Amino acid sequence: MTLFAYRLVVVLFLFISQVYGSCYFDLLKSSSSNNSSGNQIIDKYCEYFGKKYAINTNWTSPFPDCLHCQCADYGLECCGFGIQAGPNIPPAGCEVVLGICEVQFVRTDDSSQACNDSGPVNPKRLQKKFIMRRKNSTIIHKKKSGFILN
């Protein structure tokens, strides 16, 4: 391949890795209460992992969820990004860096080197791999030395 073709593949890969995927939707929740005049007030909101969000709010959940969420007048919409945008199949001899939402591939024989031969990976961005599991809506990161509860 020519140098132009390699650059084109890298640019396309970077563009594709930022695509949203795995979206889900939920209906608005509502609760009613009475004001000081005795009139009933119906409060509409979105609920995400037990937390209430007002209509017209946006938020991003960090790794491992990696979701952009929006509470709109039609309900809750959350879409995965980066590592949660869909399948991330690394090239031969490479593996996906876990612990961050951004998709990064590093060499399996030297995790400080990026797979695209662009040089060392930024050490602040490179994190240890975690084994994850959900337990009662809490993410538990299991490391060799113990557990970290978030």
Buried (B, 14 or more C-beta within 10 A) or exposed (E): EEEEEEEEEEEEEEEEBEEBEEEEEBEBBEEEEEEEEEEEEEEBBBBBEEEEBEBEEEEEBEBBBBBBBBBBEEBBBBBBBBBBBBEEEBEEEBBBBBBBBEBBBBBEEEBEBBBBEEEEBEEEEBEEEBEEEEEEEEBBBEEEEEEEEE
